[in-house]
Structures are given as structure tokens and as C-alpha cells.
Amino acid sequence: MNNVLRSIVLLLLVATGLVGDLNAQTLTDIGTANPTPGPNDLAQLSTSGNAHLTGAFNYFTDNGTPPGQTFTTGTKPVVLASVSLRTGSSPLDSGGNGLGPQAYQLRVFSVSGSTATLVTNYTSPSTFSYADGDWLRWANLAVLLAANTTYAYTFRRVTSGYGGLAVASGNRYPGGAAALIPSAGGAITFESSGNYDAVFVIGLSTNSSQLLAGTPIVSWSGTAYIGSAVTVSSAAVGNPPISYQWQSGDASGALTNVPDATNATLTVTPPSTGTYQFDYIATDSSGSVTSSVAAATVIVGTPVVSPGNSVYIGSPITLTSPAVGNPPLSYQWQSSGASGALTNVPDATNVNLTVTSPGTGTFRFDYIVNNGSGSFTSSVATVTVLPPVTVTLNPAQTMAAMPLEGLGVASAVYDNYLVSAGTAAAIANAGVKIVRYPGGSYADIFH
């Protein structure tokens, strides 16, 4: 319904005393079958190693510090739409009206380290009840979650009784762990072995009635070599379709529109070294918002030396520029000794330079790269050339004597005799402590 009609409906509901959330959260027993996670969902469905966790880590719904699970979002902002969790410890254990009918509570927290901060909470109707071991689903949630952030949920009964929640051992979900979290937030208690996870499905949506701009995602982990393309991608979540206008600028100053940059991704090849900043204006049916700013640093880089920065005289070394890309780049390699200015190496204009030093000592190399917009000089790589290794043999030095244990049978002996009764005792009586069985596959078996 449109906003005007929705407002009229709300006014009518208030007037008649029937006001409520048009998208009220619901808690439902959905049975024993595992729910099917959606494409954006986080899930841990295994019950392998399900246990009856009590004591210092009491994973029951009556615990004063309610049981739950931490989880971590991906690279884009999302909306928490539902939380499904499996009940039932192993063995099943509940009592005192712990399975209802009564009210139950779901709490959602943001997590930093081992500290939880309450984001929101929901309470079911007091008429709700469930079968121990079933899946429960909280639906119609609308919690905005940031990208690359850890959150948590907990589940607790309100009135009386207890019931266990299912777990799995083996650290099956790497993005979080089973946890106990105070209802108001605070210090999180993890199971001491760090081995347990809840059995859950976190329902996530990339659609939202509120447009979330997020922060652009930069390829190359934020650093690129001159000549390389840099791709920045939208992290916006909203009500499709979403349109974009990318903006860019240098390390300081205002960001300005990039012409014709209206897609969810932007790919550019920066013309120079330095820091570049990017953001975008995202627009959907609810309006426009501007994202946070992401930065990409463009560098020339340092020559990569193979086989290493220390070699013996006579060994060739190959230096490679990490700067490659489009438009085609041109190179000029330079070198010098341990000190002094670097000078051009004749005809060294490829991405690689292979040289064999005529003497020992320290040598330095860099390169000048030109991308058509300018020339840029790399950092310097240093190579140490070592003198050859000298090995001296002293023939007058007495060699070690062979110990008795080194004596053995070296002559060919027929298989059946060597392994026959009495042979081993006879060899031992002769003082032989090690026997070499000569050759062939039978030798492997005998040894």
C-alpha cells in the first residue's frame, strides 16, 4: 500500500483501538525438518555432537544469562528478516512448563570482541508452545545489519520451566560460536572448548524499505600498482531498482561525479600514483543517500627479485616489475653499486631484467615505468652477491671406525632361508645387530 493509504489505515486502527504492527513479528514451531537457507542466509544445520550442556555453560532457556549464537555478516549491509533455531538438547530435557504455553523472547545484539550491545528484542504471545526438538522461527523482523560485522541472538523463556537448545560440536560455523549473553548486553560467555555452535538459520535480505548506502568495496585490498585497473563495487541495500552515480577525487578535496558512471560497479585505471577516493549516490523509491568514502592507493612497487636478494657469484638474478596493465606500459631499468646514482641499463626496457653480476658486493636496481600519462620511478631493490663457497677436504683426518652394529649380512641369501626358523637366532649369536637384506620388493617386506 502507498504511504497515504497506510497512514489512513493506521488512523482508523487507532480510532477503533486495534492499532498494532502491520508486519508484526511472529514465532512459529515449524517442525523437525531443517529449513532451507536462502541465498543470503547464514546457517549451521548439523546436530552432530549435540549435547546436554549445563553447569558453567548452561544452554537451557531458563538460564539467567540466555543462550544464543554469534554470527558475522558478509561484505554488504543486509536486513535481518528471520531467526530460526533448533530446540532440544541430547538427550531431550525439558520441564516445569518450559515448552509453554508462555511467552518467549528473542534478543539481537551487536558484538565487539567479547562484549555484546543490545540492538532490539522481541516477545512472543503468552499462548505460544512448542515440541522439544522442533525448529522455531522468528519471522517478520526488520533489523538493519552492517557489513563485515559480528552480531548475536539469544532465546529465553519468560515465565517458568526450562528446555534445552540443540548444539553441534566440531566448530562447524567459523563466523561465530554458541554463547551466553546477558539480556541487557555485556560480557559474553563462550563454552570453554570453543567447540560448540547452535543449530540455526539467520534469514538475511538484501531488500530494505530503508535505503542503506554502505561503503564501496575496493578490489586489490585497497592497493593497486600503476597501470592496474581498480574496481569499486556498491554495497547498497534497498528496494530495487537502485540507481547510482559514482564520484571520485584525490586524497583531499571534494569528490565529483564520474561521467557515465551509473552502474553498481565502477572500474577505472588511475593515471598516476597516489590516493584516490570513491563514493556513490544511491537512489531507490525511498530517496537518495550518499555512501561512505572508500580509498584506493596506487603505487609503483618494488622490483621482485628471483631467486632471492642474496645469490652466489655466477648465479643469474631476474628482477620483475609488479606494475603491469593497460594501457601498455614501457620500462627502463636502472642499476648501481652499493652507493651512487642509479643509471640506465642499456636495452633493459622489458617488464623483466635478468643479469649475472661480474663480481661480489651489493647492487641496487629500480625501474622507471611510463603509462602514457607520465613516468614513475619504483622503490629500490637491493641484491647481495656472495663469493663462492669453498669446501676443503683433509685426507689426513682419521675417519670414524665402523661400530659392531654396522656389521651385517651383505651377501645374497635365498629368501626362504633368511626368514626361516633359527636364522634370526644364529645371526644374533654371531653379534650381528643390523642386517641388510639385499634388493627387490622382498627387501622392503623384510626390513
Stockholm file with secondary structure:
# STOCKHOLM 1.0

chainA/1-447         MNNVLRSIVLLLLVATGLVGDLNAQTLTDIGTANPTPGPNDLAQLSTSGNAHLTGAFNYFTDNGTPPGQTFTTGTKPVVLASVSLRTGSSPLDSGGNGLGPQAYQLRVFSVSGSTATLVTNYTSPSTFSYADGDWLRWANLAVLLAANTTYAYTFRRVTSGYGGLAVASGNRYPGGAAALIPSAGGAITFESSGNYDAVFVIGLSTNSSQLLAGTPIVSWSGTAYIGSAVTVSSAAVGNPPISYQWQSGDASGALTNVPDATNATLTVTPPSTGTYQFDYIATDSSGSVTSSVAAATVIVGTPVVSPGNSVYIGSPITLTSPAVGNPPLSYQWQSSGASGALTNVPDATNVNLTVTSPGTGTFRFDYIVNNGSGSFTSSVATVTVLPPVTVTLNPAQTMAAMPLEGLGVASAVYDNYLVSAGTAAAIANAGVKIVRYPGGSYADIFH
#=GR chainA/1-447 SS CCHHHHHHHHHHHHHHTCCCCTTCCEEEEEESSCCCCCTTCEEECCCTTCCCCCTTSCCBTTCSSCEEEEEECCSSCEEEEEEEEEBCCSSCCEETTTTSSSCEEEEEEEEETTEEEEEEEEECCTTCCCCTTCEEEEESCCEEECTTCEEEEEEEESSSCEEBBCEEESCCCTTCCEEECCTTEEECEECTTSCEEECEEEEEESBCSSCBCCCCEEGGGGEEETTCCEEEECCCBBSSCCEEEEEEEESSSCCEECTTCCSSEEEECCSSSEEEEEEEEEEETTEEEECCCEEEEEECCCCEEESCSEEETTCEEEEECSCCCSSCCEEEEEEESSSSCCEECTTCCSSEEEEECSSSEEEEEEEEEECSSCEEECCCEEEEEECCCCCCCCTTSCCCCCCGGGCCCCSCCCHHHHTSTTHHHHHHHTTCCCCCCCSHHHHHHHC
#=GC SS_cons         CCHHHHHHHHHHHHHHTCCCCTTCCEEEEEESSCCCCCTTCEEECCCTTCCCCCTTSCCBTTCSSCEEEEEECCSSCEEEEEEEEEBCCSSCCEETTTTSSSCEEEEEEEEETTEEEEEEEEECCTTCCCCTTCEEEEESCCEEECTTCEEEEEEEESSSCEEBBCEEESCCCTTCCEEECCTTEEECEECTTSCEEECEEEEEESBCSSCBCCCCEEGGGGEEETTCCEEEECCCBBSSCCEEEEEEEESSSCCEECTTCCSSEEEECCSSSEEEEEEEEEEETTEEEECCCEEEEEECCCCEEESCSEEETTCEEEEECSCCCSSCCEEEEEEESSSSCCEECTTCCSSEEEEECSSSEEEEEEEEEECSSCEEECCCEEEEEECCCCCCCCTTSCCCCCCGGGCCCCSCCCHHHHTSTTHHHHHHHTTCCCCCCCSHHHHHHHC
//
